[in-house]
Amino acid sequence: VTRGDVFALPEDDYVDYNLTVDFVTEEVPVADPTELPTSPVLVDTTPQSKPNPEETLPELPDRTPDGSEEPEELCSGKPFDAFTDLKNGSLYAFRGKYFYELDKTSVRPGYPKLISDVWGIEGPIDAAFTRINCQGKTYLFKGTQYWRFDDGALDPGYPRDISEGFEGIPDNVDAAFALPAHSYHGSERVYFFKDKYYWSYDFAQQPTQADCEKSSPSTVFKHYAFMNRDSWEDVFQLLFGSRM
């Protein structure tokens, strides 16, 4: 398990120094990637040979016979690059240069849209996830960099290098998904996937009670909280202890 997302100024500056909670400081070494499946396998470090032509799936063309770019269609058969939701509950699917907003049964009107027009990133992206906490920051990954958004608005100081914000996580990841912390003493966790390996990453900081109280909760975090407790007061009791 790797711990971090911390810079000279912490990337997620959530520490509340007035909290009376005792923290246990523990050095956690940077985790090596875990191979899927989990059964022991000897890793061959020599370059892998290319698959036989008959084993390679044909790529769908991006251009029409006359050389013009093929129009983006939801049911074209091409795989999607990433899925994530936003703090407000909107669900997005990314593919190539475009992305879609989805509802329960279909694509919302006006989509697809260019990723570059809305997110400021030239598609395709590699991966995306949204943290499951009261602030609900969204992260998009491409190549060696990542971008952090607050309900769709880019946070200042981004993009940043993956090696700077997520120590031990490789560049050019294939996918990622986030899990919530079980309590204030726990850690939010993200799993990253690349080729046949995956990495587990723990965030070092979480929002304080003051951060949560002044921020409207993310939809996903709200659902998670009410599955575990009956009221926000109980949630804060679980996360932060007694009110001062």
Order of alpha helices (4+ residues) and beta strands (2+ residues): beta-beta-beta-beta-beta-beta-alpha-beta-beta-beta-beta-beta-alpha-beta-beta-beta-alpha-alpha-alpha
